[in-house]
Amino acid sequence: MSTQSCSSFDESQRELEELELATRMEQIGLKLLVLSGKGGVGKSTVAANLAASLARAGKKVGLLDVDLHGPSIPKILGLDGRRIAQSENGSIAPIKLNENLSVVSVGLLLDNANDAVIWRGPMKYNVIRQFLKDVEWGRLDYLVIDSPPGTGDEPLAVAQQVGKNALAVVVTTPQDVAVADVRRSVSFCKTLDLRIAGIIENMSGLACPHCGKTVDLFKVGGGEKLAAEMNVPFLGRIPLDPNIVLSGDSGSPFVESSADGIAARAFAAAIMPILNRTKQDDALFAKQHSKENNSMKIAIPVADGVLCMHFGHCQQFAIVDVDADAKTVTNTTYLTPPPHEPGVLPRWLHEQGANVIIAGGMGQRAQGLFAENGIKVVVGAQGGDPQAVVQAYLSGDLQTGQNICDH
Ligand code: ADP
């Protein structure tokens, strides 16, 4: 797969790719991004089995694994050693697992598992873009996307590129520590305006192979409690099932090979709210969301009184309070940021209550750090008095050019 650096990216080429990506995404109904705050909670297992359960429900489903550093879908589906070829025009044909379910994993394209390790932020963005636009899925009802744990470059690149018809499924385990991680995923989604289909609590109790009941090994219910607290749906508990570990060897998703087991039934139940989503749900979300966003604090990096292109080295930040409903600026404060070091500005601006930053250029890594801190990033703005920039943003007239990468 070819990759191009951000700086050499030709503008007309980018426009063409945007168009190809939008066309591809239009052929796909709902995109489901499976996220987790940390690794090892069963995110890939859940992604594979959600996809298989939707396919069993008669839907056309694609499963895309863009975990560039540790793609585990091939192992889970018994596809280790298989390879996918990329044709000369760049298109990728998925592996058809059955009539309804096709799969593409970055692990099926890499010759060497270490290839991805050298990819940095902007490269990852472009690689993920190519995966999203180049796979010839045909028409799909659902595309389930497995990206790496956390809120780094890959989930960010997916969330920014799949378009609006997307929902996140957040996977956690019952232990409190995982629950703390999932909070970050939920605020990541909220920052990116990515709706949340719900939280799944995986490894929740043990599906006993002897009595057929679920035995609670740890304190369970953390995911459900968190879902209620954060006002997002709870999709259900998936118990630990020894057959899940074994199913990879059989080369078929677990829900296929153990369709009558407790865990497979739990997956079938977890997809019901997704299958039952209606346009009214989406309208309700939009309404609730606009209420949440009534008041905002917008941060603008400033040098010599105007927006400064290098946000990491600006003299001051203008923190502009706005009433988003009335689309007006209500107050502006100028603050001097702490000395520059990686990660400090997103944290500091979060502490100042900022929920949007309008900047000139910003690299992917920094964008990820802002997203983790609940701050939406608008890039490509140029110059101007902070209040005028914010006013233009509020009225939808803000001119944004190319993101000048600052790495
Ligand atoms: P992640 O993608 O979060 O890193 P994986 O999906 O790769 O996690 O799962 C990690 C390990 O846990 C795998 O060996 C997988 O088979 C196992 N696993 C995940 N969920 C379950 C479950 N509900 N029951 C039994 N084993 C599970």
Residues whose N, C-alpha, C, O or C-beta is under 5 A from the ligand:
A	BS01	ADP	K38 G39 G40 V41 G42 K43 S44 T45 V46 S72 M203 I238 P239 L240 D241 P242 I244 V245
